[in-house]
Amino acid sequence: MLKPLFPALAVALCLAAGSAARAQKRAPAPKPDRTQVYDSVAQPAVPLGGTARYAQFLADHQRYPATAMQQGQQGTVPVSFVVEKTGVVSNVEVTKPVAPLLDAEALRLIKSGPRWTPAKNGGQVVRQRVTVPVSFVLSPPAATVQLPAKGGAPAPPPNAADIAASAHPDQPAVVAPDKPATPVGGTDAFFAWIEKNQQYPKLARQRKIQGKVPVEFMVQADGSLTDARVLKKMGSGLDEEALRLIRTAPKWEPATYQGKPLKQKLVLPVLFQL
């Protein structure tokens, strides 16, 4: 009577083993951690509109701090942030500080940027850490002083500028001022004046064109602003308005070199924002 039981028991064990195997095959893969931030993914996050448009946004909306510009501060600020699953940017921070004013502007610029298309990994939308370099680049050396001609007032002790100028006495020597030119009342007062007196061109408003117009100009020894020119044109009347603002702006405190006023060339962005 016991013999028939063994085959039945063997069949039951095989069925149980087969069911367990099928259960193991059908077990779903573990879902990724919803809060995990990925540094490397199969499909990276990209700015809406593409990287070229994003780079143009950064260039158009960057406000080079006037004080940093006058102090000769420049460099590339790496900004790290997390692109969330919704495409918004969070956890924005500077990973390698350059200068407080430049760092602050880089943070503001990234936070004000457009949304992103979120990253994907393993077929799932995930959070990704991204680093974007924000560069601040100054124009070439900006201060000039004409050294005394032969027979004139005694020259100061020789320095690098004197030596460089001696080879070309008819050309001005390029030197760094001891004190850079500054707006009377400070940079905040100057930009407040720009904002108050700005007349947004009708054509640019109709076309919804906005951005910054970099204007190069000379601060003369008497503080007047001359020789204004646009370095990168935007058109639609913005360039002309930027020049008008600089040409009619209040006088500045001139730069000084060895206690004497001298002219200094500067570049400032005139921002147009709708």
Secondary structure per residue as TSV (DSSP state, phi and psi in degrees):
chain	resnum	aa	ss	phi	psi
A	1	M	-	360.0	-20.6
A	2	L	-	-81.9	-23.9
A	3	K	T	-59.0	-45.8
A	4	P	T	-62.1	-22.3
A	5	L	H	-68.8	-34.7
A	6	F	H	-65.2	-47.4
A	7	P	H	-60.4	-39.9
A	8	A	H	-64.8	-39.8
A	9	L	H	-65.3	-39.7
A	10	A	H	-64.4	-41.7
A	11	V	H	-63.8	-41.4
A	12	A	H	-62.8	-41.5
A	13	L	H	-64.1	-40.2
A	14	C	H	-64.8	-42.5
A	15	L	H	-63.0	-40.9
A	16	A	H	-64.7	-42.5
A	17	A	H	-64.2	-40.9
A	18	G	H	-64.0	-40.4
A	19	S	H	-64.3	-40.8
A	20	A	H	-64.3	-39.9
A	21	A	H	-65.3	-42.9
A	22	R	H	-64.8	-36.3
A	23	A	H	-64.7	-37.3
A	24	Q	H	-68.1	-38.8
A	25	K	H	-67.6	-33.6
A	26	R	H	-85.6	-7.3
A	27	A	-	-62.3	125.7
A	28	P	-	-66.6	149.4
A	29	A	-	-67.5	144.9
A	30	P	-	-61.8	136.8
A	31	K	-	-73.9	146.5
A	32	P	-	-67.3	152.5
A	33	D	-	-61.0	124.4
A	34	R	T	-64.9	-25.1
A	35	T	T	-98.3	-4.7
A	36	Q	-	-67.0	139.5
A	37	V	E	-108.0	124.1
A	38	Y	E	-97.0	139.8
A	39	D	S	-92.7	-30.5
A	40	S	S	-129.9	130.4
A	41	V	-	-137.7	165.4
A	42	A	S	-70.4	-38.6
A	43	Q	B	-128.1	98.4
A	44	P	-	-65.8	157.7
A	45	A	-	-69.9	145.5
A	46	V	E	-135.9	147.7
A	47	P	E	-66.1	145.8
A	48	L	T	-61.8	129.9
A	49	G	T	94.2	-9.2
A	50	G	-	98.7	164.5
A	51	T	H	-69.5	-34.6
A	52	A	H	-65.1	-41.6
A	53	R	H	-68.2	-35.4
A	54	Y	H	-66.7	-42.2
A	55	A	H	-62.5	-37.6
A	56	Q	H	-67.3	-36.8
A	57	F	H	-60.5	-46.2
A	58	L	H	-61.7	-41.6
A	59	A	H	-66.9	-39.9
A	60	D	H	-73.3	-30.4
A	61	H	H	-105.4	0.1
A	62	Q	-	-69.9	133.4
A	63	R	-	-115.7	98.7
A	64	Y	-	-65.7	117.1
A	65	P	-	-57.0	127.2
A	66	A	H	-60.0	-41.3
A	67	T	H	-63.4	-42.1
A	68	A	H	-63.9	-38.0
A	69	M	H	-65.1	-43.8
A	70	Q	H	-68.0	-28.3
A	71	Q	T	-88.3	2.7
A	72	G	T	75.6	20.8
A	73	Q	-	-80.5	129.8
A	74	Q	-	-154.1	168.6
A	75	G	E	146.8	-177.5
A	76	T	E	-112.9	123.6
A	77	V	E	-100.7	111.5
A	78	P	E	-79.0	123.0
A	79	V	E	-113.3	122.9
A	80	S	E	-102.2	142.4
A	81	F	E	-156.4	167.9
A	82	V	E	-109.4	126.6
A	83	V	E	-88.2	111.9
A	84	E	-	-73.5	171.2
A	85	K	T	-64.4	-22.6
A	86	T	T	-85.0	-7.9
A	87	G	S	94.1	-5.3
A	88	V	-	-79.8	161.3
A	89	V	E	-102.8	134.6
A	90	S	E	-140.3	172.3
A	91	N	E	52.5	47.1
A	92	V	E	-79.8	128.2
A	93	E	E	-154.1	153.4
A	94	V	E	-87.2	124.6
A	95	T	S	-86.1	-25.0
A	96	K	S	-143.6	94.6
A	97	P	-	-59.2	145.0
A	98	V	-	-111.1	-54.6
A	99	A	-	-158.2	142.1
A	100	P	H	-51.4	-45.1
A	101	L	H	-67.7	-41.0
A	102	L	H	-69.0	-39.9
A	103	D	H	-61.4	-44.7
A	104	A	H	-63.6	-40.2
A	105	E	H	-68.5	-38.0
A	106	A	H	-62.8	-41.6
A	107	L	H	-63.4	-45.8
A	108	R	H	-60.8	-41.1
A	109	L	H	-63.8	-46.6
A	110	I	H	-66.9	-41.3
A	111	K	H	-65.1	-29.1
A	112	S	T	-87.4	-0.9
A	113	G	S	-73.3	171.9
A	114	P	-	-72.9	169.2
A	115	R	-	-69.7	169.7
A	116	W	E	-120.3	158.3
A	117	T	E	-83.3	118.6
A	118	P	-	-64.5	162.4
A	119	A	E	-78.0	161.2
A	120	K	E	-131.7	143.5
A	121	N	E	-147.5	125.4
A	122	G	T	63.0	31.0
A	123	G	T	79.3	0.6
A	124	Q	E	-111.7	143.8
A	125	V	E	-73.1	128.5
A	126	V	E	-132.7	167.4
A	127	R	E	-84.9	140.9
A	128	Q	E	-134.6	141.3
A	129	R	E	-89.0	130.2
A	130	V	E	-127.5	145.3
A	131	T	E	-122.5	127.2
A	132	V	E	-120.4	127.3
A	133	P	E	-82.9	129.7
A	134	V	E	-110.4	115.4
A	135	S	E	-99.6	139.2
A	136	F	E	-121.2	114.1
A	137	V	-	-124.9	126.3
A	138	L	-	-87.4	160.9
A	139	S	-	-74.1	172.1
A	140	P	S	-58.9	168.7
A	141	P	-	-43.2	137.9
A	142	A	-	-116.2	-6.1
A	143	A	B	-109.7	137.5
A	144	T	E	-130.8	146.7
A	145	V	E	-142.4	133.9
A	146	Q	-	-85.2	121.6
A	147	L	-	-70.1	152.4
A	148	P	-	-59.7	141.5
A	149	A	-	-75.0	166.0
A	150	K	T	-61.4	135.3
A	151	G	T	86.2	-2.3
A	152	G	S	-86.8	-156.9
A	153	A	S	-64.2	149.5
A	154	P	-	-55.9	135.7
A	155	A	-	-81.6	153.8
A	156	P	-	-67.8	168.8
A	157	P	S	-52.9	143.0
A	158	P	-	-57.5	141.4
A	159	N	-	-140.9	-173.3
A	160	A	H	-60.1	-38.1
A	161	A	H	-65.6	-41.1
A	162	D	H	-62.6	-45.1
A	163	I	H	-63.6	-42.2
A	164	A	H	-65.6	-37.8
A	165	A	H	-73.5	-25.7
A	166	S	H	-63.7	-25.6
A	167	A	T	-75.9	-25.1
A	168	H	-	-135.4	77.4
A	169	P	T	-64.1	-18.9
A	170	D	T	-86.9	-3.7
A	171	Q	S	-111.9	145.9
A	172	P	-	-70.3	146.1
A	173	A	E	-87.3	143.6
A	174	V	E	-93.1	120.5
A	175	V	-	-133.4	161.5
A	176	A	-	-91.2	126.4
A	177	P	-	-68.4	149.3
A	178	D	S	-67.8	-34.5
A	179	K	B	-135.9	118.3
A	180	P	-	-72.1	160.7
A	181	A	-	-66.2	142.8
A	182	T	E	-139.9	149.1
A	183	P	E	-66.2	143.7
A	184	V	T	-64.6	124.4
A	185	G	T	93.1	-7.0
A	186	G	-	100.4	165.6
A	187	T	H	-66.4	-35.9
A	188	D	H	-62.7	-41.6
A	189	A	H	-65.3	-36.6
A	190	F	H	-66.6	-47.0
A	191	F	H	-69.9	-29.1
A	192	A	H	-64.7	-39.2
A	193	W	H	-64.4	-42.5
A	194	I	H	-59.5	-47.2
A	195	E	H	-64.0	-39.9
A	196	K	H	-68.9	-36.7
A	197	N	H	-98.1	-1.6
A	198	Q	-	-69.7	133.0
A	199	Q	-	-115.0	99.8
A	200	Y	-	-63.6	122.0
A	201	P	-	-58.5	137.1
A	202	K	H	-60.1	-42.9
A	203	L	H	-63.3	-43.6
A	204	A	H	-64.6	-36.4
A	205	R	H	-67.0	-41.9
A	206	Q	H	-63.1	-38.7
A	207	R	T	-84.9	-2.1
A	208	K	T	56.8	42.8
A	209	I	-	-93.8	129.8
A	210	Q	-	-144.1	163.9
A	211	G	E	150.5	-160.5
A	212	K	E	-120.9	139.7
A	213	V	E	-108.6	110.6
A	214	P	E	-75.6	122.3
A	215	V	E	-116.2	125.7
A	216	E	E	-95.7	136.9
A	217	F	E	-152.2	166.2
A	218	M	E	-109.8	128.6
A	219	V	E	-92.6	110.6
A	220	Q	-	-74.1	170.5
A	221	A	T	-63.1	-23.0
A	222	D	T	-92.6	4.3
A	223	G	S	91.3	-5.0
A	224	S	-	-76.2	154.1
A	225	L	E	-104.4	122.7
A	226	T	E	-135.5	175.7
A	227	D	E	55.3	38.0
A	228	A	E	-73.2	136.5
A	229	R	E	-150.2	148.5
A	230	V	E	-85.5	130.0
A	231	L	S	-86.7	-31.5
A	232	K	S	-140.3	107.5
A	233	K	-	-77.3	145.7
A	234	M	-	-114.3	-22.2
A	235	G	-	79.2	-172.4
A	236	S	T	58.9	26.6
A	237	G	T	90.3	-7.6
A	238	L	H	-68.0	-39.3
A	239	D	H	-63.7	-43.9
A	240	E	H	-65.3	-38.2
A	241	E	H	-69.3	-37.7
A	242	A	H	-62.8	-42.8
A	243	L	H	-64.2	-41.6
A	244	R	H	-60.9	-41.7
A	245	L	H	-63.3	-45.1
A	246	I	H	-67.2	-41.0
A	247	R	H	-68.2	-27.5
A	248	T	T	-103.3	5.7
A	249	A	S	-70.1	156.6
A	250	P	-	-61.8	159.6
A	251	K	-	-64.7	158.4
A	252	W	E	-109.6	166.4
A	253	E	E	-79.4	120.5
A	254	P	-	-69.3	160.8
A	255	A	E	-69.8	157.6
A	256	T	E	-129.8	147.8
A	257	Y	E	-136.3	117.2
A	258	Q	T	55.3	40.4
A	259	G	T	82.9	-2.0
A	260	K	E	-112.4	141.4
A	261	P	E	-68.8	146.6
A	262	L	E	-147.6	164.7
A	263	K	-	-82.2	148.8
A	264	Q	E	-139.6	136.1
A	265	K	E	-92.5	132.8
A	266	L	E	-131.9	161.6
A	267	V	E	-128.9	125.1
A	268	L	E	-129.7	142.6
A	269	P	E	-87.0	132.5
A	270	V	E	-99.5	114.8
A	271	L	E	-89.0	134.1
A	272	F	E	-119.6	118.9
A	273	Q	-	-137.8	125.8
A	274	L	-	-83.0	360.0
